Amino acid sequence: MKITGKKLVLFSGIQPSGNLTLGNYIGALKNWVDLQGKYDCLFSLVDLHTITARQDPKEFHQNCYDALAVYLAVGLDPEKNTIFLQSHVPAHSQLAWVLNCYAYVGELNRMTQFKDKSEKNKDNINVGLFTYPVLMAADILIYQTCLVPVGADQKQHVEIARDIALRFNNLYGEVFTVPEVYHPPLGARIMSLQEPTKKMSKSDDDSNATIFLLDTPDVIANKLKRAVTDSGKDIYFDIKNKPGVTNLLTILAAVTNESVDNLVSEMQGQGYGKLKSAVAERLIEFLRPVQVRYKELRNDQTYLDSVLKRCAKRAVELSQPTLKRVYEVLGFVSW
Ligand code: AQP
């Protein structure tokens, strides 16, 4: 693994809580691919976060490998980036405990994701779900991260990581780098195909709401055919008045790397049906090589394990100086 050690650190992660979605790709993975090489990147599969919702152990185990193979299939290079499972690096949990003592119940109560997820899982509003942002702060701060590329739904969590870092630094000196959030210029919030005012999500009960990166071409075409659009028939970008059409244009722009303005002029007067089939066609075309690569990688368990092992070793090494410093400034006795 060739990393100079001079570049600024970038950290981000996705929960292996099911098949990864087009939202995960456009809001996160696509930008990671674009930013790799410019930063010293750590891309985690945040499996500890995943157990805040009940998982079937066998499925969860497989989901971790599936998500790893997706990371690699979309173009993240494991020779240049540290791609690892969060649970392989104990310092995330160790720092999270410390930071729990510097985060306030009042600020965690304001997290909209906690409110949304509690609403969705009324029978399992566990403490882990509540303190999720503190573990996420530890994920980020343990590596002295400068940049955190995430979708819009994670903005609040990066802000709390910044607040905790500043609070800790004010008490003990410059222990943590204060991270900046990075949102993609377009596609920070890909919407459900069935309710375009709601985020596209892995765990949506309506299977037509979400496009998964491993969906077959037929499934993708069908989901797009059924996508909810807006009143009228003009095609233009307007989140408030045309949320369905705007979502489709955003997806099209992200997978073609064309500007929304060009796409709008191209599609003008063609009607919603044509827009949906254009999105389906270009998305299927975009995903075809990703899916082929995914299958090859997923069948090579030895290779996937070797990536995890090598990268975990590096992440463990990188995590140690911050943990040591935190323990020192707090007065813990070393051994
Ligand atoms: N719809 C989306 N649009 C843009 N970005 C998105 N992300 C997720 N959905 C969208 C971004 O992907 C990264 C990882 O998210 P995650 O899967 O770890 O967590 P999540 O946001 O809780 O995703 P889900 O799909 O809603 O998970 P479930 O259904 O399991 O609860 C983040 O950068 C996120 O912004």
Residues whose N, C-alpha, C, O or C-beta is under 5 A from the ligand:
A	BS01	AQP	G13 I14 Q15 S17 G23 N24 G27 A28 P149 V150 G151 A152 D153 Q154 G187 A188 R189 I190 M191 K199 M200 S201 K202 S203
